[in-house]
């Protein structure tokens, strides 16, 4: 009788439905690329910091903590989304702290030394939140595919500005006790580049 094989196939399809749903993200990207061949689980290009942890021979791979499998990559993509969301929230908090630090710094440079301790405390908080946010971005798991978009985009401008405000933040720390004029200039540069970075990332990609 033919109904038994048909029933068997129907039950088998139901049992595989969950697995198919888990692989849906990967299959959609493969279809968009127009290739029927298996695609790599890692993008062609990654940040050095990402490759250090999440690369094919990264620390988390060779130690077996995060084996390079489709299931693991799906977990990493969800982790990536969470970390980048936290990175964004910390970024807004850091920007607010930079504004407060700029106001206090202006008072301090104008001779109001009563705000010195507050200026120092806010500076330490801003430094902590800034480098925490930077670490979340630098060490987050890589995306599934690397962007090959040419020209200027919000994400590309965000990365360029990140290079500027990271360098300026390091200079701000270096010159804090060495050269007040350079310290101030570096701080304003860091704030300007950081503020611009938070704006351009919201632009249409």
N, CA and C atoms as an extended XYZ file, in Angstrom:
615
Properties=species:S:1:pos:R:3:atomname:S:1:resname:S:1:resid:I:1 pbc="F F F"
N         0.850       -1.199        0.000 N   UNK     1
C         0.000        0.000        0.000 CA  UNK     1
C         0.889        1.253        0.000 C   UNK     1
N         0.402        2.313       -0.693 N   UNK     2
C         1.229        3.507       -0.856 CA  UNK     2
C         1.118        4.487        0.309 C   UNK     2
N         0.052        4.312        1.155 N   UNK     3
C        -0.141        5.357        2.166 CA  UNK     3
C         0.912        5.296        3.255 C   UNK     3
N         1.533        4.108        3.496 N   UNK     4
C         2.557        3.996        4.525 CA  UNK     4
C         3.833        4.764        4.182 C   UNK     4
N         4.375        4.600        2.973 N   UNK     5
C         5.554        5.425        2.626 CA  UNK     5
C         5.260        6.911        2.687 C   UNK     5
N         4.061        7.299        2.245 N   UNK     6
C         3.704        8.725        2.285 CA  UNK     6
C         3.637        9.216        3.714 C   UNK     6
N         3.058        8.386        4.602 N   UNK     7
C         2.971        8.769        6.007 CA  UNK     7
C         4.357        8.876        6.637 C   UNK     7
N         5.235        7.940        6.260 N   UNK     8
C         6.605        7.950        6.776 CA  UNK     8
C         7.325        9.238        6.376 C   UNK     8
N         7.188        9.613        5.112 N   UNK     9
C         7.822       10.841        4.632 CA  UNK     9
C         7.270       12.057        5.349 C   UNK     9
N         5.952       12.055        5.583 N   UNK    10
C         5.297       13.177        6.265 CA  UNK    10
C         5.827       13.326        7.689 C   UNK    10
N         5.946       12.207        8.412 N   UNK    11
C         6.462       12.244        9.778 CA  UNK    11
C         7.923       12.675        9.793 C   UNK    11
N         8.689       12.186        8.825 N   UNK    12
C        10.097       12.567        8.748 CA  UNK    12
C        10.260       14.060        8.511 C   UNK    12
N         9.418       14.596        7.663 N   UNK    13
C         9.472       16.045        7.387 CA  UNK    13
C         9.157       16.847        8.640 C   UNK    13
N         8.178       16.379        9.421 N   UNK    14
C         7.834       17.080       10.655 CA  UNK    14
C         8.985       17.037       11.654 C   UNK    14
N         9.655       15.905       11.743 N   UNK    15
C        10.765       15.774       12.686 CA  UNK    15
C        11.948       16.651       12.316 C   UNK    15
N        12.078       16.950       11.019 N   UNK    16
C        13.194       17.785       10.559 CA  UNK    16
C        12.849       19.266       10.508 C   UNK    16
N        11.621       19.597       10.840 N   UNK    17
C        11.175       20.989       10.712 CA  UNK    17
C        11.976       21.907       11.617 C   UNK    17
N        12.223       21.482       12.856 N   UNK    18
C        12.962       22.324       13.793 CA  UNK    18
C        14.390       22.566       13.329 C   UNK    18
N        15.028       21.495       12.827 N   UNK    19
C        16.386       21.639       12.313 CA  UNK    19
C        16.428       22.588       11.127 C   UNK    19
N        15.422       22.500       10.277 N   UNK    20
C        15.376       23.393        9.118 CA  UNK    20
C        15.219       24.836        9.547 C   UNK    20
N        14.418       25.047       10.596 N   UNK    21
C        14.228       26.413       11.091 CA  UNK    21
C        15.529       26.982       11.624 C   UNK    21
N        16.338       26.154       12.309 N   UNK    22
C        17.609       26.624       12.862 CA  UNK    22
C        18.590       26.975       11.756 C   UNK    22
N        18.513       26.270       10.643 N   UNK    23
C        19.434       26.514        9.548 CA  UNK    23
C        18.926       27.569        8.574 C   UNK    23
N        17.769       28.159        8.889 N   UNK    24
C        17.132       29.088        7.964 CA  UNK    24
C        18.002       30.295        7.675 C   UNK    24
N        18.650       30.831        8.728 N   UNK    25
C        19.500       32.018        8.550 CA  UNK    25
C        20.615       31.739        7.560 C   UNK    25
N        21.262       30.602        7.696 N   UNK    26
C        22.370       30.258        6.811 CA  UNK    26
C        21.891       30.020        5.380 C   UNK    26
N        20.758       29.334        5.223 N   UNK    27
C        20.273       29.032        3.883 CA  UNK    27
C        19.839       30.285        3.145 C   UNK    27
N        19.250       31.241        3.858 N   UNK    28
C        18.815       32.485        3.227 CA  UNK    28
C        20.009       33.259        2.698 C   UNK    28
N        21.078       33.330        3.497 N   UNK    29
C        22.258       34.066        3.060 CA  UNK    29
C        22.900       33.373        1.873 C   UNK    29
N        22.920       32.051        1.889 N   UNK    30
C        23.485       31.303        0.767 CA  UNK    30
C        22.690       31.555       -0.505 C   UNK    30
N        21.358       31.631       -0.400 N   UNK    31
C        20.522       31.883       -1.566 CA  UNK    31
C        20.741       33.290       -2.101 C   UNK    31
N        20.905       34.253       -1.182 N   UNK    32
C        21.138       35.628       -1.603 CA  UNK    32
C        22.454       35.746       -2.354 C   UNK    32
N        23.412       34.935       -1.991 N   UNK    33
C        24.700       34.964       -2.680 CA  UNK    33
C        24.630       34.227       -4.007 C   UNK    33
N        23.517       33.541       -4.256 N   UNK    34
C        23.323       32.858       -5.518 CA  UNK    34
C        24.236       31.675       -5.717 C   UNK    34
N        24.599       31.018       -4.621 N   UNK    35
C        25.489       29.873       -4.711 CA  UNK    35
C        24.847       28.667       -4.066 C   UNK    35
N        24.980       27.491       -4.709 N   UNK    36
C        24.447       26.262       -4.159 CA  UNK    36
C        25.514       25.519       -3.354 C   UNK    36
N        26.727       26.060       -3.323 N   UNK    37
C        27.804       25.422       -2.597 CA  UNK    37
C        27.767       25.845       -1.144 C   UNK    37
N        28.378       25.014       -0.284 N   UNK    38
C        28.464       25.358        1.128 CA  UNK    38
C        29.295       26.622        1.285 C   UNK    38
N        28.890       27.504        2.171 N   UNK    39
C        29.598       28.760        2.348 CA  UNK    39
C        30.351       28.728        3.663 C   UNK    39
N        31.340       29.579        3.768 N   UNK    40
C        32.166       29.613        4.956 CA  UNK    40
C        31.369       30.107        6.156 C   UNK    40
N        31.743       29.615        7.316 N   UNK    41
C        31.077       30.031        8.542 CA  UNK    41
C        31.645       31.345        9.061 C   UNK    41
N        32.804       31.740        8.544 N   UNK    42
C        33.439       32.987        8.962 CA  UNK    42
C        33.580       33.916        7.764 C   UNK    42
N        33.513       35.225        7.992 N   UNK    43
C        33.666       36.178        6.883 CA  UNK    43
C        35.099       36.205        6.378 C   UNK    43
N        35.276       36.713        5.173 N   UNK    44
C        36.617       36.804        4.601 CA  UNK    44
C        37.492       37.786        5.374 C   UNK    44
N        36.864       38.868        5.822 N   UNK    45
C        37.620       39.894        6.545 CA  UNK    45
C        37.084       40.038        7.958 C   UNK    45
N        37.997       40.127        8.913 N   UNK    46
C        37.654       40.346       10.310 CA  UNK    46
C        38.653       41.312       10.925 C   UNK    46
N        38.235       41.975       11.993 N   UNK    47
C        39.180       42.773       12.752 CA  UNK    47
C        40.227       41.852       13.376 C   UNK    47
N        41.404       42.389       13.593 N   UNK    48
C        42.459       41.589       14.209 CA  UNK    48
C        42.001       41.034       15.555 C   UNK    48
N        41.318       41.872       16.330 N   UNK    49
C        40.848       41.450       17.647 CA  UNK    49
C        39.808       40.338       17.541 C   UNK    49
N        38.975       40.398       16.506 N   UNK    50
C        37.992       39.334       16.302 CA  UNK    50
C        38.675       38.039       15.874 C   UNK    50
N        39.644       38.169       14.982 N   UNK    51
C        40.356       36.985       14.519 CA  UNK    51
C        41.131       36.329       15.670 C   UNK    51
N        41.615       37.160       16.593 N   UNK    52
C        42.380       36.653       17.724 CA  UNK    52
C        41.547       35.698       18.574 C   UNK    52
N        40.256       36.009       18.717 N   UNK    53
C        39.379       35.170       19.534 CA  UNK    53
C        38.538       34.205       18.707 C   UNK    53
N        37.927       34.733       17.621 N   UNK    54
C        36.897       33.999       16.902 CA  UNK    54
C        37.351       33.450       15.552 C   UNK    54
N        38.580       33.723       15.138 N   UNK    55
C        39.069       33.216       13.871 CA  UNK    55
C        39.153       31.698       13.860 C   UNK    55
N        39.389       31.147       12.695 N   UNK    56
C        39.451       29.685       12.558 CA  UNK    56
C        40.491       29.081       13.505 C   UNK    56
N        41.578       29.834       13.742 N   UNK    57
C        42.604       29.384       14.672 CA  UNK    57
C        42.688       30.321       15.879 C   UNK    57
N        41.554       30.974       16.180 N   UNK    58
C        41.509       31.874       17.317 CA  UNK    58
C        41.560       31.133       18.639 C   UNK    58
N        41.759       31.908       19.706 N   UNK    59
C        41.925       31.306       21.030 CA  UNK    59
C        40.724       30.474       21.445 C   UNK    59
N        39.513       30.951       21.142 N   UNK    60
C        38.315       30.227       21.548 CA  UNK    60
C        38.095       28.960       20.723 C   UNK    60
N        38.675       28.918       19.513 N   UNK    61
C        38.542       27.723       18.667 CA  UNK    61
C        39.525       26.636       19.098 C   UNK    61
N        40.788       27.023       19.268 N   UNK    62
C        41.808       26.010       19.551 CA  UNK    62
C        41.668       25.442       20.962 C   UNK    62
N        41.026       26.197       21.863 N   UNK    63
C        40.792       25.681       23.211 CA  UNK    63
C        39.517       24.851       23.295 C   UNK    63
N        38.720       24.880       22.227 N   UNK    64
C        37.491       24.100       22.216 CA  UNK    64
C        36.326       24.767       22.912 C   UNK    64
N        36.519       25.997       23.384 N   UNK    65
C        35.435       26.707       24.064 CA  UNK    65
C        34.310       27.035       23.091 C   UNK    65
N        34.674       27.411       21.881 N   UNK    66
C        33.677       27.748       20.852 CA  UNK    66
C        34.097       27.074       19.546 C   UNK    66
N        33.657       25.856       19.356 N   UNK    67
C        33.998       25.121       18.143 CA  UNK    67
C        33.291       25.731       16.938 C   UNK    67
N        33.957       25.679       15.796 N   UNK    68
C        33.432       26.302       14.588 CA  UNK    68
C        32.404       25.393       13.924 C   UNK    68
N        31.157       25.531       14.334 N   UNK    69
C        30.048       24.777       13.761 CA  UNK    69
C        28.915       25.741       13.441 C   UNK    69
N        27.952       25.299       12.636 N   UNK    70
C        26.815       26.144       12.289 CA  UNK    70
C        26.027       26.523       13.536 C   UNK    70
N        25.800       25.549       14.408 N   UNK    71
C        25.050       25.824       15.630 CA  UNK    71
C        25.756       26.854       16.497 C   UNK    71
N        27.070       26.709       16.632 N   UNK    72
C        27.847       27.649       17.435 CA  UNK    72
C        27.840       29.038       16.807 C   UNK    72
N        27.941       29.110       15.479 N   UNK    73
C        27.938       30.407       14.813 CA  UNK    73
C        26.601       31.128       14.990 C   UNK    73
N        25.515       30.374       15.027 N   UNK    74
C        24.212       30.985       15.274 CA  UNK    74
C        24.166       31.603       16.661 C   UNK    74
N        24.744       30.903       17.639 N   UNK    75
C        24.820       31.445       19.005 CA  UNK    75
C        25.677       32.705       19.017 C   UNK    75
N        26.768       32.675       18.256 N   UNK    76
C        27.660       33.828       18.210 CA  UNK    76
C        26.992       35.035       17.566 C   UNK    76
N        26.167       34.798       16.562 N   UNK    77
C        25.470       35.907       15.916 CA  UNK    77
C        24.469       36.547       16.871 C   UNK    77
N        23.817       35.727       17.689 N   UNK    78
C        22.899       36.277       18.692 CA  UNK    78
C        23.682       37.040       19.754 C   UNK    78
N        24.849       36.491       20.148 N   UNK    79
C        25.703       37.178       21.116 CA  UNK    79
C        26.197       38.492       20.540 C   UNK    79
N        26.556       38.486       19.270 N   UNK    80
C        27.028       39.697       18.596 CA  UNK    80
C        25.975       40.797       18.661 C   UNK    80
N        24.736       40.439       18.370 N   UNK    81
C        23.654       41.426       18.398 CA  UNK    81
C        23.500       42.020       19.786 C   UNK    81
N        23.564       41.162       20.816 N   UNK    82
C        23.426       41.636       22.194 CA  UNK    82
C        24.568       42.571       22.576 C   UNK    82
N        25.792       42.163       22.256 N   UNK    83
C        26.954       42.971       22.628 CA  UNK    83
C        26.959       44.319       21.919 C   UNK    83
N        26.538       44.343       20.660 N   UNK    84
C        26.516       45.609       19.927 CA  UNK    84
C        25.408       46.524       20.445 C   UNK    84
N        24.300       45.934       20.910 N   UNK    85
C        23.250       46.747       21.527 CA  UNK    85
C        23.753       47.379       22.819 C   UNK    85
N        24.470       46.585       23.622 N   UNK    86
C        25.052       47.114       24.861 CA  UNK    86
C        26.104       48.173       24.531 C   UNK    86
N        26.896       47.920       23.488 N   UNK    87
C        27.898       48.882       23.017 CA  UNK    87
C        27.244       50.221       22.693 C   UNK    87
N        26.077       50.176       22.065 N   UNK    88
C        25.379       51.400       21.698 CA  UNK    88
C        24.888       52.150       22.929 C   UNK    88
N        24.325       51.427       23.892 N   UNK    89
C        23.829       52.060       25.118 CA  UNK    89
C        24.978       52.702       25.889 C   UNK    89
N        26.083       51.965       26.021 N   UNK    90
C        27.248       52.511       26.711 CA  UNK    90
C        27.791       53.728       25.965 C   UNK    90
N        27.681       53.700       24.645 N   UNK    91
C        28.137       54.838       23.854 CA  UNK    91
C        27.380       56.111       24.181 C   UNK    91
N        26.059       55.995       24.319 N   UNK    92
C        25.256       57.166       24.672 CA  UNK    92
C        25.614       57.663       26.075 C   UNK    92
N        25.835       56.737       27.003 N   UNK    93
C        26.214       57.121       28.359 CA  UNK    93
C        27.574       57.815       28.356 C   UNK    93
N        28.486       57.306       27.547 N   UNK    94
C        29.820       57.907       27.437 CA  UNK    94
C        29.735       59.314       26.853 C   UNK    94
N        28.883       59.478       25.842 N   UNK    95
C        28.723       60.796       25.234 CA  UNK    95
C        28.193       61.802       26.245 C   UNK    95
N        27.219       61.389       27.051 N   UNK    96
C        26.689       62.273       28.094 CA  UNK    96
C        27.784       62.626       29.097 C   UNK    96
N        28.606       61.640       29.438 N   UNK    97
C        29.708       61.898       30.360 CA  UNK    97
C        30.728       62.860       29.776 C   UNK    97
N        30.966       62.755       28.476 N   UNK    98
C        31.903       63.667       27.812 CA  UNK    98
C        31.392       65.102       27.855 C   UNK    98
N        30.086       65.265       27.688 N   UNK    99
C        29.502       66.616       27.757 CA  UNK    99
C        29.714       67.193       29.155 C   UNK    99
N        29.411       66.387       30.178 N   UNK   100
C        29.602       66.835       31.559 CA  UNK   100
C        31.073       67.144       31.825 C   UNK   100
N        31.946       66.313       31.328 N   UNK   101
C        33.382       66.515       31.511 CA  UNK   101
C        33.851       67.792       30.821 C   UNK   101
N        33.278       68.094       29.661 N   UNK   102
C        33.634       69.322       28.956 CA  UNK   102
C        33.226       70.562       29.731 C   UNK   102
N        32.034       70.504       30.334 N   UNK   103
C        31.551       71.640       31.140 CA  UNK   103
C        32.439       71.856       32.355 C   UNK   103
N        32.739       70.751       33.046 N   UNK   104
C        33.597       70.845       34.230 CA  UNK   104
C        35.003       71.293       33.860 C   UNK   104
N        35.493       70.779       32.714 N   UNK   105
C        36.819       71.171       32.268 CA  UNK   105
C        36.900       72.653       31.951 C   UNK   105
N        35.818       73.187       31.357 N   UNK   106
C        35.775       74.616       31.063 CA  UNK   106
C        35.839       75.452       32.327 C   UNK   106
N        35.101       75.017       33.357 N   UNK   107
C        35.135       75.730       34.636 CA  UNK   107
C        36.526       75.669       35.264 C   UNK   107
N        37.138       74.506       35.138 N   UNK   108
C        38.461       74.320       35.727 CA  UNK   108
C        39.490       75.208       35.042 C   UNK   108
N        39.433       75.281       33.718 N   UNK   109
C        40.379       76.113       32.977 CA  UNK   109
C        40.145       77.599       33.226 C   UNK   109
N        38.929       77.929       33.650 N   UNK   110
C        38.615       79.326       33.963 CA  UNK   110
C        38.957       79.680       35.406 C   UNK   110
N        39.564       78.739       36.130 N   UNK   111
C        40.038       79.048       37.477 CA  UNK   111
C        39.166       78.561       38.600 C   UNK   111
N        38.072       77.843       38.291 N   UNK   112
C        37.190       77.317       39.342 CA  UNK   112
C        37.701       75.933       39.762 C   UNK   112
N        38.629       75.922       40.718 N   UNK   113
C        39.259       74.667       41.128 CA  UNK   113
C        38.397       73.853       42.097 C   UNK   113
N        37.225       74.371       42.437 N   UNK   114
C        36.328       73.618       43.319 CA  UNK   114
C        35.753       72.380       42.617 C   UNK   114
N        35.829       72.375       41.288 N   UNK   115
C        35.281       71.243       40.534 CA  UNK   115
C        36.364       70.241       40.151 C   UNK   115
N        37.580       70.432       40.685 N   UNK   116
C        38.703       69.573       40.278 CA  UNK   116
C        38.427       68.099       40.568 C   UNK   116
N        37.994       67.803       41.805 N   UNK   117
C        37.744       66.407       42.170 CA  UNK   117
C        36.613       65.800       41.353 C   UNK   117
N        35.568       66.587       41.118 N   UNK   118
C        34.453       66.104       40.306 CA  UNK   118
C        34.905       65.845       38.883 C   UNK   118
N        35.725       66.750       38.361 N   UNK   119
C        36.280       66.596       37.015 CA  UNK   119
C        37.089       65.303       36.909 C   UNK   119
N        37.881       65.015       37.924 N   UNK   120
C        38.691       63.802       37.927 CA  UNK   120
C        37.808       62.556       37.982 C   UNK   120
N        36.776       62.594       38.809 N   UNK   121
C        35.889       61.437       38.968 CA  UNK   121
C        35.122       61.155       37.678 C   UNK   121
N        34.555       62.216       37.101 N   UNK   122
C        33.816       62.052       35.850 CA  UNK   122
C        34.748       61.553       34.748 C   UNK   122
N        35.974       62.056       34.744 N   UNK   123
C        36.948       61.623       33.747 CA  UNK   123
C        37.228       60.131       33.849 C   UNK   123
N        37.354       59.635       35.072 N   UNK   124
C        37.598       58.206       35.276 CA  UNK   124
C        36.414       57.364       34.816 C   UNK   124
N        35.203       57.870       35.077 N   UNK   125
C        33.995       57.148       34.664 CA  UNK   125
C        33.901       57.104       33.140 C   UNK   125
N        34.154       58.257       32.511 N   UNK   126
C        34.101       58.329       31.046 CA  UNK   126
C        35.139       57.401       30.425 C   UNK   126
N        36.330       57.395       30.994 N   UNK   127
C        37.380       56.517       30.476 CA  UNK   127
C        36.962       55.051       30.579 C   UNK   127
N        36.375       54.678       31.713 N   UNK   128
C        35.948       53.288       31.922 CA  UNK   128
C        34.847       52.892       30.947 C   UNK   128
N        33.840       53.758       30.792 N   UNK   129
C        32.730       53.415       29.895 CA  UNK   129
C        33.189       53.430       28.436 C   UNK   129
N        34.077       54.355       28.107 N   UNK   130
C        34.552       54.427       26.720 CA  UNK   130
C        35.273       53.150       26.319 C   UNK   130
N        36.245       52.735       27.119 N   UNK   131
C        37.038       51.564       26.739 CA  UNK   131
C        36.257       50.259       26.916 C   UNK   131
N        35.252       50.275       27.790 N   UNK   132
C        34.361       49.105       27.877 CA  UNK   132
C        33.562       48.968       26.594 C   UNK   132
N        33.007       50.085       26.139 N   UNK   133
C        32.255       50.069       24.882 CA  UNK   133
C        33.133       49.691       23.701 C   UNK   133
N        34.365       50.192       23.699 N   UNK   134
C        35.283       49.867       22.613 CA  UNK   134
C        35.599       48.372       22.588 C   UNK   134
N        35.800       47.796       23.765 N   UNK   135
C        36.112       46.366       23.850 CA  UNK   135
C        34.939       45.524       23.353 C   UNK   135
N        33.717       45.940       23.665 N   UNK   136
C        32.542       45.197       23.210 CA  UNK   136
C        32.477       45.176       21.686 C   UNK   136
N        32.899       46.258       21.063 N   UNK   137
C        32.884       46.326       19.604 CA  UNK   137
C        34.047       45.562       18.987 C   UNK   137
N        35.229       45.694       19.582 N   UNK   138
C        36.434       45.091       19.004 CA  UNK   138
C        36.465       43.570       19.151 C   UNK   138
N        35.913       43.069       20.243 N   UNK   139
C        36.010       41.638       20.524 CA  UNK   139
C        34.699       40.880       20.324 C   UNK   139
N        33.687       41.545       19.773 N   UNK   140
C        32.432       40.859       19.511 CA  UNK   140
C        32.619       39.830       18.404 C   UNK   140
N        31.834       38.746       18.394 N   UNK   141
C        31.960       37.770       17.303 CA  UNK   141
C        31.752       38.434       15.949 C   UNK   141
N        32.437       37.980       14.925 N   UNK   142
C        32.316       38.595       13.601 CA  UNK   142
C        30.964       38.287       12.965 C   UNK   142
N        30.553       39.085       11.977 N   UNK   143
C        29.307       38.787       11.259 CA  UNK   143
C        29.485       37.545       10.400 C   UNK   143
N        28.406       37.117        9.760 N   UNK   144
C        28.484       35.914        8.941 CA  UNK   144
C        29.256       36.172        7.653 C   UNK   144
N        29.018       37.346        7.069 N   UNK   145
C        29.724       37.719        5.848 CA  UNK   145
C        30.262       39.126        6.014 C   UNK   145
N        31.382       39.413        5.379 N   UNK   146
C        31.962       40.748        5.440 CA  UNK   146
C        31.347       41.617        4.358 C   UNK   146
N        31.102       42.869        4.719 N   UNK   147
C        30.480       43.789        3.770 CA  UNK   147
C        31.447       44.123        2.639 C   UNK   147
N        30.929       44.084        1.410 N   UNK   148
C        31.735       44.436        0.241 CA  UNK   148
C        31.220       45.717       -0.406 C   UNK   148
N        30.415       46.450        0.358 N   UNK   149
C        29.834       47.684       -0.161 CA  UNK   149
C        30.916       48.727       -0.387 C   UNK   149
N        30.870       49.354       -1.554 N   UNK   150
C        31.841       50.388       -1.898 CA  UNK   150
C        31.263       51.755       -1.596 C   UNK   150
N        32.138       52.740       -1.426 N   UNK   151
C        31.674       54.087       -1.179 CA  UNK   151
C        31.416       54.348        0.290 C   UNK   151
N        30.885       55.526        0.570 N   UNK   152
C        30.658       55.959        1.946 CA  UNK   152
C        29.316       55.449        2.451 C   UNK   152
N        29.305       54.967        3.670 N   UNK   153
C        28.077       54.538        4.327 CA  UNK   153
C        28.169       54.924        5.787 C   UNK   153
N        27.038       54.830        6.491 N   UNK   154
C        27.045       55.162        7.905 CA  UNK   154
C        27.992       54.286        8.700 C   UNK   154
N        27.985       52.977        8.410 N   UNK   155
C        28.854       52.046        9.135 CA  UNK   155
C        30.325       52.313        8.841 C   UNK   155
N        30.632       52.620        7.563 N   UNK   156
C        32.022       52.885        7.189 CA  UNK   156
C        32.518       54.178        7.844 C   UNK   156
N        31.689       55.208        7.834 N   UNK   157
C        32.072       56.469        8.467 CA  UNK   157
C        32.234       56.277        9.976 C   UNK   157
N        31.389       55.444       10.568 N   UNK   158
C        31.471       55.153       12.000 CA  UNK   158
C        32.836       54.544       12.339 C   UNK   158
N        33.318       53.641       11.488 N   UNK   159
C        34.615       52.999       11.722 CA  UNK   159
C        35.753       53.999       11.569 C   UNK   159
N        35.664       54.861       10.555 N   UNK   160
C        36.710       55.859       10.370 CA  UNK   160
C        36.780       56.806       11.566 C   UNK   160
N        35.616       57.253       12.015 N   UNK   161
C        35.571       58.163       13.161 CA  UNK   161
C        36.047       57.469       14.433 C   UNK   161
N        35.788       56.165       14.523 N   UNK   162
C        36.247       55.406       15.694 CA  UNK   162
C        37.767       55.436       15.796 C   UNK   162
N        38.438       55.372       14.658 N   UNK   163
C        39.899       55.441       14.652 CA  UNK   163
C        40.374       56.779       15.198 C   UNK   163
N        39.633       57.834       14.844 N   UNK   164
C        40.008       59.182       15.288 CA  UNK   164
C        39.769       59.342       16.788 C   UNK   164
N        38.549       58.983       17.253 N   UNK   165
C        38.282       59.248       18.673 CA  UNK   165
C        39.045       58.286       19.591 C   UNK   165
N        39.388       57.087       19.101 N   UNK   166
C        40.217       56.198       19.914 CA  UNK   166
C        41.616       56.789       20.084 C   UNK   166
N        42.194       57.274       18.990 N   UNK   167
C        43.511       57.903       19.063 CA  UNK   167
C        43.477       59.138       19.960 C   UNK   167
N        42.408       59.924       19.834 N   UNK   168
C        42.284       61.143       20.644 CA  UNK   168
C        42.108       60.814       22.120 C   UNK   168
N        41.367       59.738       22.417 N   UNK   169
C        41.185       59.344       23.818 CA  UNK   169
C        42.514       58.914       24.433 C   UNK   169
N        43.301       58.169       23.681 N   UNK   170
C        44.612       57.753       24.179 CA  UNK   170
C        45.512       58.968       24.408 C   UNK   170
N        45.437       59.933       23.473 N   UNK   171
C        46.229       61.155       23.623 CA  UNK   171
C        45.758       61.960       24.832 C   UNK   171
N        44.447       61.974       25.058 N   UNK   172
C        43.891       62.688       26.211 CA  UNK   172
C        44.445       62.125       27.508 C   UNK   172
N        44.511       60.808       27.594 N   UNK   173
C        45.063       60.172       28.796 CA  UNK   173
C        46.556       60.461       28.931 C   UNK   173
N        47.276       60.418       27.834 N   UNK   174
C        48.723       60.611       27.862 CA  UNK   174
C        49.097       62.029       28.298 C   UNK   174
N        48.364       63.012       27.788 N   UNK   175
C        48.715       64.403       28.059 CA  UNK   175
C        48.026       64.986       29.293 C   UNK   175
N        47.253       64.181       30.013 N   UNK   176
C        46.490       64.707       31.151 CA  UNK   176
C        47.376       65.372       32.196 C   UNK   176
N        48.569       64.843       32.421 N   UNK   177
C        49.488       65.415       33.405 CA  UNK   177
C        50.751       65.972       32.760 C   UNK   177
N        50.794       65.990       31.422 N   UNK   178
C        52.007       66.414       30.728 CA  UNK   178
C        51.859       67.763       30.029 C   UNK   178
N        50.721       67.956       29.375 N   UNK   179
C        50.522       69.193       28.609 CA  UNK   179
C        49.031       69.510       28.602 C   UNK   179
N        48.641       70.510       29.363 N   UNK   180
C        47.226       70.825       29.521 CA  UNK   180
C        46.587       71.270       28.205 C   UNK   180
N        47.349       71.990       27.387 N   UNK   181
C        46.786       72.464       26.117 CA  UNK   181
C        46.507       71.291       25.181 C   UNK   181
N        47.459       70.367       25.079 N   UNK   182
C        47.256       69.200       24.228 CA  UNK   182
C        46.194       68.268       24.806 C   UNK   182
N        46.151       68.214       26.131 N   UNK   183
C        45.114       67.415       26.792 CA  UNK   183
C        43.722       67.929       26.422 C   UNK   183
N        43.576       69.241       26.467 N   UNK   184
C        42.285       69.845       26.143 CA  UNK   184
C        41.938       69.646       24.670 C   UNK   184
N        42.916       69.856       23.787 N   UNK   185
C        42.681       69.692       22.354 CA  UNK   185
C        42.309       68.247       22.026 C   UNK   185
N        42.995       67.303       22.660 N   UNK   186
C        42.699       65.893       22.429 CA  UNK   186
C        41.304       65.531       22.918 C   UNK   186
N        40.927       66.098       24.067 N   UNK   187
C        39.608       65.824       24.629 CA  UNK   187
C        38.498       66.333       23.709 C   UNK   187
N        38.663       67.537       23.177 N   UNK   188
C        37.657       68.083       22.267 CA  UNK   188
C        37.598       67.288       20.958 C   UNK   188
N        38.761       66.840       20.491 N   UNK   189
C        38.787       66.021       19.278 CA  UNK   189
C        38.064       64.699       19.507 C   UNK   189
N        38.329       64.089       20.662 N   UNK   190
C        37.669       62.820       20.999 CA  UNK   190
C        36.161       63.010       21.077 C   UNK   190
N        35.732       64.097       21.709 N   UNK   191
C        34.297       64.342       21.836 CA  UNK   191
C        33.661       64.573       20.472 C   UNK   191
N        34.291       65.400       19.635 N   UNK   192
C        33.724       65.696       18.325 CA  UNK   192
C        33.597       64.466       17.460 C   UNK   192
N        34.657       63.651       17.417 N   UNK   193
C        34.636       62.439       16.596 CA  UNK   193
C        33.652       61.412       17.155 C   UNK   193
N        33.585       61.329       18.486 N   UNK   194
C        32.682       60.365       19.120 CA  UNK   194
C        31.226       60.753       18.887 C   UNK   194
N        30.927       62.041       19.025 N   UNK   195
C        29.567       62.517       18.784 CA  UNK   195
C        29.154       62.274       17.337 C   UNK   195
N        30.070       62.564       16.410 N   UNK   196
C        29.774       62.337       14.996 CA  UNK   196
C        29.551       60.851       14.717 C   UNK   196
N        30.336       59.988       15.375 N   UNK   197
C        30.205       58.545       15.175 CA  UNK   197
C        28.846       58.033       15.639 C   UNK   197
N        28.324       58.597       16.733 N   UNK   198
C        27.016       58.157       17.219 CA  UNK   198
C        25.890       58.619       16.290 C   UNK   198
N        26.144       59.655       15.517 N   UNK   199
C        25.122       60.176       14.604 CA  UNK   199
C        25.145       59.410       13.288 C   UNK   199
N        26.326       59.225       12.703 N   UNK   200
C        26.403       58.610       11.366 CA  UNK   200
C        25.975       57.150       11.365 C   UNK   200
N        26.134       56.457       12.495 N   UNK   201
C        25.753       55.040       12.529 CA  UNK   201
C        24.250       54.873       12.401 C   UNK   201
N        23.496       55.949       12.693 N   UNK   202
C        22.047       55.903       12.589 CA  UNK   202
C        21.569       56.199       11.178 C   UNK   202
N        22.488       56.660       10.314 N   UNK   203
C        22.112       56.982        8.949 CA  UNK   203
C        21.823       55.716        8.159 C   UNK   203
N        21.055       55.837        7.093 N   UNK   204
C        20.715       54.700        6.249 CA  UNK   204
C        21.973       54.132        5.629 C   UNK   204
N        22.096       52.788        5.745 N   UNK   205
C        23.296       52.128        5.226 CA  UNK   205
C        23.235       52.024        3.721 C   UNK   205
